[in-house]
């Protein structure tokens, strides 16, 4: 089932999409069906959703095999159909703009490299490897410079741990009752 965008900016449907889906499927009760049909005659947004649901239902009917069943792999659960999201036109345009920008960027990169995609890939790989090598060199220099200080801090920490452990042992021995 498709999800509608609403009546306008920030507005919602008059009916839950499930009600319109049930109308398209023919599963509403007679009174409710009449009420919803009257509303559809006045509301173009709900009517558009209803027409889309009818189109979807007829498409799914066309998928059925001659014996009335669905061919393997084509059965669509009602809950699955209800959960299918659709993007708003704004979102579709934004995705299209992003795809166009990426395509333009690839086109520019390829034209700068004479249309050689493998040459571009090799250059990008070399650039990435250069970055990794440079970072490795920076880490090595930092560790060379700070190594003695880190070692001294670790030794001081180990000595403090030994002093704390000795103090805890002495305090525990002092609290034991002495046996005669």
N, C-alpha and C positions, 0 to 999 in steps of 0.2 A: 504494500500500500504506500502510496506517495504521501509525504507530509507537506501540507500547504504552507504558504508563507503568511497567510492571514489577509485581512481586508485592506491593510495599508501598513503604515509605519507603526510597528509595535502592537497592532490589533490582532486578536485571535479569531478563530472560527466561531460561528454561532453554535455549532454542534461539535461534539467530539468526532475526530476522524473515523473512529470505529463505527459510529452510527451511520455515517455515509457509506462506509464499506459494507455494512450489513444491508443497507438499502440496495446497493449495487448487486449484492449476492442474493437478494430476495429473501432474507431471513428476518426481516422486521415484522412485527405484528401489524394487522390491518390499520388500526387506529394510529399507531406510531408512524407507519408508512405514509398515511395520508397527511399527517402533520408535517413530516419532513419534506414531502413532495410540494406542499403548499409553500414551505419556506424556500425551497429551491427555485420556485417561480419568481421570488422576489430578490434572492441573494445571488449575484453572479459569482462570487468567490466559492461558495459552497457548491453551486451548480457546476463550476469548472472542476472542482475536486470530484464530484459525482461522475462527470463525464470521463475523467481520467481513470476512475475506478472501473467504469463500464468497459473502457478500452482495455485495461489490464485483464479484466475477467474474460473478455472475448479472446484476447491473445492466449490466455492460459487454456481456454476451451479448445482453441485451435491446436494446441499441443497434444491433446488427448488422441489416443490411438483409436482406430475404427471400432474396437470392442468396448469403448467407453472408458478405459483406464488410461492412466498416464504412461508414456514410455519410460523405461527405467532412467532414473536420474532427473526426471522433469517434474516430479511431484513437489508442489510447493505447499508447505504448511501454512495455515491461516495466520498463526502467530508470527511466523517468519515474514510473511507478506506484510503484516501490520508493523513489524519492526524495521522494515527497510527505510532508511532515511534518504531523503533527497536534499540536495543543496539548494539554497536560494539562488536566484539569478545573480545577486551581488557576489556571492561566494564563487559561483561558476566563473564570473568575469574576472575576479581576482586570481583564481587558479589559472585561467587562460592567460592573463597578463604575466604571471610568474613563468609559465611555460614559454611564452614568447620571449621574455627577457633572457631566460636560460638558453633558448635556441639562438638568440642574437649573440650572446656571449660566446657560445661554442663556435658560431660562424666567424666572429671576429678573431678568436684564438686560432682557428684553422687557417683563416686567410693570412694572419701574421706569420704563420709557419708554412706557408706555401701549400696549404691543403694536405699536409702530411700528418695524418692523425697519429701514426706510430712515432714520428719524430716528436710531436707534441707530448705524447705519453712518455717517451724516453726523457725528455727535458723535465717534465713534471716529476718523474721518478728521481732523476738526478737532483732536482731541487729539494725534494723531500729527504733524500739521503744526506745531502749537505746540511740540512737543518738538524737532522738527528746527530750527525758527526759533530756539528758545532756545539750542540747541547751536551754531548758526551765530553767534549773538551772543557766546557765551562764547569761541569760537575767535577771533573778530574782536578782542575785548578782549585776550585773551592775546597775540595777534600784535602788537597796537598797543603793549602794554606791553613785550613782550620783543623787538620788532623791532629797535630800535637795538642791543641787546646781541648779537642774532644776527648783525646786519650787521658789528659790530665783530669778533666771533669769526671770521666768514668772511674778513674782510680780514687779520686776524692769521694765519690759516691759509694764505692765499694768499701772504703775505710769507714765512712759514716755508718753504713749498714752493719759492719762488724762491731762498731762501738755500741750501736743501739741493741744489737743481739746480745752483747755481753752485759749491758745494763739490765735488760729484761731477765736474763738468767740470774744475775745477782739479786735482783728484787724477788724473784720467785724462790730462790734458796733462802732468803731471809725470812720469808713468810711461813716456811714449813715448821711444824712443831718438831722440836728435837726429841729424839728417842734416847732413853737412857740405857 
